[in-house]
């Protein structure tokens, strides 16, 4: 047991995209008047609150994680961190994140911070994950909440904010379900309900591939509407093409390993979209 295990409870490889989304939301709404102090506050609040919800997820799903080869090595099921300590960390990080959000950012951003936490930790993890495959469709609104947290720091939510936040919402199912298909046998040993497990495998592969392309196209459309910079477009299109390549590959030769490539390629698409949007908002 060490510091590394307690950091792992926060799922750092997962939550950084939500933190980036919150910062992006602020820059989209505030540009060109960017306050670096607010960015730092958003990062700290995001790391604490999303890290706390991730640690709660690790605590609550310790039994399920122990059943899966992919997750059995995690700190709680492996015994490196006790369930009690994991829960204490989850609550401490979450409460501190909420408190700092209220003190630094105000009530409206804190409302979205709390909403994102509740949707992921309670609605997705506790109420739906082992009951219905719609878990990801409802819990995925936590992704919208991340971007909207940053946005409301600068100005009220409008149609642009909602449309931009939907890029994260639409990205989540294809991202998660591509992993489910790749690790289908692992998931099938547990109580977890996911759409790809509820249908014929080949049909699931086709559906997730289409969703991945749809998510990519949606981000491209948003870019053309709100950003419209040819240099950025020259960066975004190859990234989208790389991700969409795996979807096209599935239609030629359905294969589980293809979805590992799709899973890994989908995060860079969202990252590039958000980073380009921030950069163009600042230099505009």
Secondary structure, 3 states (H helix, E strand, C coil): CCHHHHHHCCCHHHHHHHHHHHHHHHHHHHCCCCCHHHHHHHHHHHHHHHHHHHHHHHHHCHHHHHHCCCCCCCCCCCCCCCHHHHHHHHHHHHHHHHHHHHHHCCHHHHHHHHHHHHHHHHHHHHHHCCCCCCHHHHHCHHHHHHHHHHHHHHCCCCHHHHHHHHHHHHHHHHHHHHHHHHCHHHHHCCCCCCHHHCCCHHHHHHHHHHHHHHHHHHHHHHHHHHCCCHHHHHHHHHHHHHHHHHHHHHHHCCCHHHHHHHHHHHHHHHHHHHHHHHHHHHHC
